[in-house]
Protein backbone atom coordinates (compact mmCIF):
# COMPACT_ATOMS: atom_id res chain seq x y z
CA UNK A 1 0.00 0.00 0.00
CA UNK A 2 1.36 3.38 -1.04
CA UNK A 3 0.90 6.87 0.46
CA UNK A 4 -1.02 9.22 -1.81
CA UNK A 5 -0.25 12.47 -0.01
CA UNK A 6 2.85 14.13 1.44
CA UNK A 7 2.92 14.92 5.18
CA UNK A 8 5.92 16.09 7.23
CA UNK A 9 8.40 13.20 6.82
CA UNK A 10 6.10 10.96 4.72
CA UNK A 11 6.36 11.47 0.99
CA UNK A 12 3.82 10.75 -1.73
CA UNK A 13 4.62 7.30 -3.19
CA UNK A 14 6.27 5.91 -0.03
CA UNK A 15 5.15 2.59 1.44
CA UNK A 16 2.28 3.34 3.81
CA UNK A 17 2.54 2.78 7.54
CA UNK A 18 5.27 1.24 9.62
CA UNK A 19 6.41 -2.26 10.59
CA UNK A 20 6.28 -3.48 14.19
CA UNK A 21 8.99 -5.66 15.75
CA UNK A 22 6.92 -8.76 14.97
CA UNK A 23 6.94 -7.82 11.22
CA UNK A 24 3.25 -6.88 11.05
CA UNK A 25 2.65 -3.67 9.11
CA UNK A 26 0.33 -1.01 10.56
CA UNK A 27 -1.34 1.69 8.50
CA UNK A 28 -3.28 4.73 9.74
CA UNK A 29 -6.38 5.80 7.84
CA UNK A 30 -8.41 8.81 8.99
CA UNK A 31 -6.74 8.75 12.41
CA UNK A 32 -7.34 5.04 13.05
CA UNK A 33 -4.59 2.41 12.85
CA UNK A 34 -5.19 -0.94 11.13
CA UNK A 35 -3.13 -4.04 10.44
CA UNK A 36 -2.18 -3.88 6.76
CA UNK A 37 -3.38 -7.42 5.98
CA UNK A 38 -6.87 -6.52 7.25
CA UNK A 39 -6.98 -3.46 4.97
CA UNK A 40 -5.81 -5.54 2.03
CA UNK A 41 -8.58 -8.05 2.76
CA UNK A 42 -11.10 -5.18 2.87
CA UNK A 43 -9.90 -3.73 -0.43
CA UNK A 44 -9.96 -7.11 -2.17
CA UNK A 45 -13.23 -8.48 -0.73
CA UNK A 46 -15.21 -5.30 -0.02
CA UNK A 47 -15.74 -6.12 3.68
CA UNK A 48 -13.57 -6.33 6.77
CA UNK A 49 -12.90 -9.92 7.79
CA UNK A 50 -15.28 -11.20 10.45
CA UNK A 51 -12.53 -13.20 12.17
CA UNK A 52 -8.78 -13.33 12.07
CA UNK A 53 -6.64 -13.23 8.95
CA UNK A 54 -4.01 -15.95 8.70
CA UNK A 55 -0.79 -15.59 6.71
CA UNK A 56 -0.65 -19.00 5.05
CA UNK A 57 3.15 -19.01 4.72
CA UNK A 58 3.53 -17.68 8.32
CA UNK A 59 5.31 -14.54 7.09
CA UNK A 60 3.50 -11.51 8.54
CA UNK A 61 5.19 -9.14 6.10
CA UNK A 62 3.84 -11.08 3.06
CA UNK A 63 0.46 -9.40 2.56
CA UNK A 64 -0.30 -10.68 -0.94
CA UNK A 65 -3.99 -11.60 -1.08
CA UNK A 66 -3.14 -15.18 -2.15
CA UNK A 67 -1.20 -15.54 1.12
CA UNK A 68 -4.14 -14.41 3.26
CA UNK A 69 -7.13 -16.43 4.41
CA UNK A 70 -9.89 -15.82 6.88
CA UNK A 71 -9.44 -18.19 9.81
CA UNK A 72 -10.80 -18.87 13.25
CA UNK A 73 -8.55 -18.51 16.28
CA UNK A 74 -7.87 -22.27 16.46
CA UNK A 75 -6.84 -22.49 12.80
CA UNK A 76 -4.63 -19.44 13.11
CA UNK A 77 -2.92 -20.91 16.19
CA UNK A 78 -2.26 -24.18 14.33
CA UNK A 79 -0.44 -22.23 11.62
CA UNK A 80 2.01 -20.49 13.97
CA UNK A 81 5.74 -21.03 14.26
CA UNK A 82 7.03 -23.02 17.23
CA UNK A 83 7.09 -21.22 20.55
CA UNK A 84 10.38 -20.50 22.28
CA UNK A 85 9.49 -22.92 25.10
CA UNK A 86 8.99 -25.85 22.72
CA UNK A 87 11.46 -28.62 23.62
CA UNK A 88 10.40 -31.39 21.21
CA UNK A 89 11.07 -29.42 18.03
CA UNK A 90 7.56 -30.32 16.80
CA UNK A 91 4.27 -28.51 17.30
CA UNK A 92 1.92 -30.30 19.67
CA UNK A 93 4.41 -32.92 20.87
CA UNK A 94 5.08 -32.58 24.59
CA UNK A 95 7.34 -34.43 27.00
CA UNK A 96 5.84 -34.82 30.47
CA UNK A 97 8.77 -35.13 32.85
CA UNK A 98 6.42 -36.14 35.68
CA UNK A 99 5.40 -39.30 33.77
CA UNK A 100 8.58 -39.53 31.67
CA UNK A 101 6.37 -39.95 28.59
CA UNK A 102 5.50 -38.17 25.35
CA UNK A 103 2.01 -37.04 24.30
CA UNK A 104 0.53 -35.20 21.32
CA UNK A 105 -2.09 -32.47 21.64
CA UNK A 106 -3.91 -29.89 19.53
CA UNK A 107 -6.89 -27.59 20.02
CA UNK A 108 -9.75 -26.88 17.65
CA UNK A 109 -12.65 -24.56 18.49
CA UNK A 110 -11.78 -24.61 22.18
CA UNK A 111 -11.68 -28.42 22.42
CA UNK A 112 -8.29 -29.93 23.28
CA UNK A 113 -7.52 -33.35 21.78
CA UNK A 114 -4.79 -35.66 23.11
CA UNK A 115 -3.08 -38.79 21.87
CA UNK A 116 -2.19 -41.55 24.31
CA UNK A 117 1.02 -41.25 26.33
CA UNK A 118 4.09 -42.98 24.90
CA UNK A 119 7.53 -43.84 26.22
CA UNK A 120 9.03 -43.23 22.75
CA UNK A 121 8.75 -39.82 21.09
CA UNK A 122 8.39 -41.49 17.68
CA UNK A 123 5.22 -43.32 18.78
CA UNK A 124 3.70 -40.07 20.04
CA UNK A 125 4.48 -38.35 16.72
CA UNK A 126 2.92 -41.20 14.69
CA UNK A 127 -0.21 -41.09 16.87
CA UNK A 128 -0.36 -37.28 16.61
CA UNK A 129 -0.12 -37.34 12.79
CA UNK A 130 -2.84 -40.00 12.51
CA UNK A 131 -5.21 -38.18 14.86
CA UNK A 132 -4.49 -34.78 13.29
CA UNK A 133 -5.09 -36.07 9.74
CA UNK A 134 -8.36 -37.74 10.79
CA UNK A 135 -9.54 -34.53 12.46
CA UNK A 136 -8.54 -32.13 9.65
CA UNK A 137 -8.92 -34.47 6.65
CA UNK A 138 -10.48 -31.83 4.38
CA UNK A 139 -8.40 -28.76 5.25
CA UNK A 140 -5.27 -28.78 3.09
CA UNK A 141 -3.81 -25.61 4.57
CA UNK A 142 -4.04 -26.92 8.13
CA UNK A 143 -2.77 -30.37 7.09
CA UNK A 144 0.34 -28.73 5.66
CA UNK A 145 1.26 -27.76 9.22
CA UNK A 146 2.20 -31.38 10.01
CA UNK A 147 4.65 -31.76 7.13
CA UNK A 148 7.47 -31.16 9.61
CA UNK A 149 6.18 -34.11 11.68
CA UNK A 150 6.20 -36.41 8.64
CA UNK A 151 9.69 -35.25 7.69
CA UNK A 152 10.88 -35.91 11.25
CA UNK A 153 9.43 -39.44 11.12
CA UNK A 154 11.32 -40.17 7.91
CA UNK A 155 14.56 -38.97 9.45
CA UNK A 156 14.19 -40.76 12.81
C-alpha angles and dihedrals in degrees: 000000000000131000113246098193136046119240127170103299096358115090130204108264096027121128107272122246131354137278122245123219090264090058096250113136119226124201128190118219121180091343096310123106121223136179106256095231090057091052091048089052089050093050093048099041102028094236136069112255113264092217137015126317115230124206100223094207091044092240108127092196092058101088099165108139091237088060093053128081134169109248141171120244093261094052092046091051091051090056096055128111118256116284120245091247093057109120101175096061089231130089113251097009111117133181113215106206091191091063096024088229140115126239135178123223141172136169129224123178092345095308116116117212124198136192120218119277116265135192090215121060090215092060091051091051092050091049091046093051092048094048093043093050092048091050097045099029095140102040108086095181093054092042089057087066091073095054088100089056092052091047090050091051091053091051097045 
